[in-house]
């Protein structure tokens, strides 16, 4: 379980609801790319559901503990209460978002990004910090650079629906 510092925060990327983001990569991360891996989906290259779940779990904890972010959006119109149920729902939606956008079997059941992030006031600087937290998590799991870049590209498709809303 994560302990959330309400004074610290980040944008809630309901990955973006990534966002994010993902034990994407617990298995197969240290392997070199083979010609046949070019035909695999990003979902498969990340390690499938167990890897994506592990990465998402780590990412949410990292982002929530990031002292430079306002993860729960304290002082914003769309403040988020980080109860265990809300954290579990966030992680579920992040896994669904990632899997559905990387060729996996899950369907994203969350709301659209603009609606989810309305009133959060996420800045460009906070976006950069959250992407940095995702990159740090991916590095922790030894995700290959190509897979990191490909996942970040998926997350980047949500930028305009999240920043400044």
N, C-alpha and C positions, 0 to 999 in steps of 0.2 A: 504494500500500500504506500502511496505517496503522501508526504506531508506537504501541504501547500502553504506557502508564505504569501498571505494576502497582500502584503506590501510589494512583493515581487510579482511580475506578471509577464504575459506573452499574449499574442493574439491566439485565440482559440481557433485553430485551423481545423475545421471539421473535415479535415482532409480526407481539405486544407484544414478539410476536415481531415490534411495531409494526414497533409499536409500532410503525413506526413508523414507519414508520414508517412514499426514496420518490421519481425525478426527475419527481416527480409533475408537474411543473408547468413543465417547461422550455418546453413549447410551450403557447401559449394563455393564459399567466398574466396577460399585460397587457391582455387583451381585456376589455371590459365584458360583463356578463351580458346575454344577449338572451333574449327569451321562449322560443325554442327550446332554450336551454341548460337550462331547468328540466326538460326531459324527458330530458336526458342522464344517464347514470349518473355517480356520483362518480368512478369509474375514468376515464371519458372526460373529465370536467371537470378532472381532475388531469393529464391529458396522456397517459394510457395507460402501457404497460409501460416505455418508455424513460425517461419522466419519473419514474416511481415508483422505478425502479432507481437513478437518479441521486440522488434525495432520500434513499433508504435508505442509499446509500453515504456520502453526506455526513453524515447523521445518526449513523451508527455511528462514524465518525471523530470527530465532535464530542463524542458521549457518552463515547467511550473517553478522550478528552483532557480531559474535565471534571474539574478538580481536586477538586471537591466530591463527586464520586461514586466509588463503589468498583465500577467496571465489571466487573472480573474476579472480584469477590466475595472478595478476599483475606481470610483469617481466618474465612470462613464455611464451613459443612459442604459446600456445593455450589460450591466454587471452580471457575472456568472458565478454561481455558488458551486464551489468544488467539493460537493458531497461525494461519497463513494459511488452512489448511483449515477451522478452526473459524469464523473470521471470514466466510469465503465461505459456509459453511453457515448462519450466523446471518443474513447478508444475504439469502440465498435464501429462508429461512423468513419473514423480514420482508416481502419482496416478495410471496410467496405469500399471507401473511395479509392484507396490505392489498388486494391484487387480488381475492382471493376474497370479501372483506367490503365491497367497493366496487362490485361489479358487473362485475369483470373476468373473464377466462377461466381464470385459474390456480386450482388447488385447493391448499389448505393441506395440506402433507404432514407437518408437524411434530407433536410431541406436544401434548397439551392444556396450557393455560397453567399450571394448578395443578401438574401433574407437572414441567413444565420449570423452574418457579421454586421448587419445594420445596427448602428448606434454604438459600435465598439470603438470607433475612432482609431483604428489601427493605422499607424504612420508608416512611411517608407522605411524609416530607420528600424521600426519594430519588425517589419517584414524581413529586413536583412538579418536581424538578430534571430528570428525564428528559423530562417533558412540555415543560418550558421549552427543553430542547435541541432537541426536535422542532419547536417553534414557531419557534425561531431558524433552523433549517434551512429551514422553509417560507417564512419571511420572506426568506431569502437568495435563494430561487428565485422571489420575487415571486408567491407563490400568493395568490389572492384570499381575502379574509377568510371568505367563506361556505364555500369549499372547505376552508380551514384548520379552521374550526369543525366542519364535517361529518366530517373525518378525525379530529380530536381526539375527537369523540363515538364514533367506531368504536373507537378505542384505549381510551377510557374503559370500554367494555364488559368489558375484561379486568382492571380494577382489583382487584376482589375476589378474583380468582384468582391475583394476583401479590403484592399488598402483604401483608406479615406472614407469608408462607409460609416 
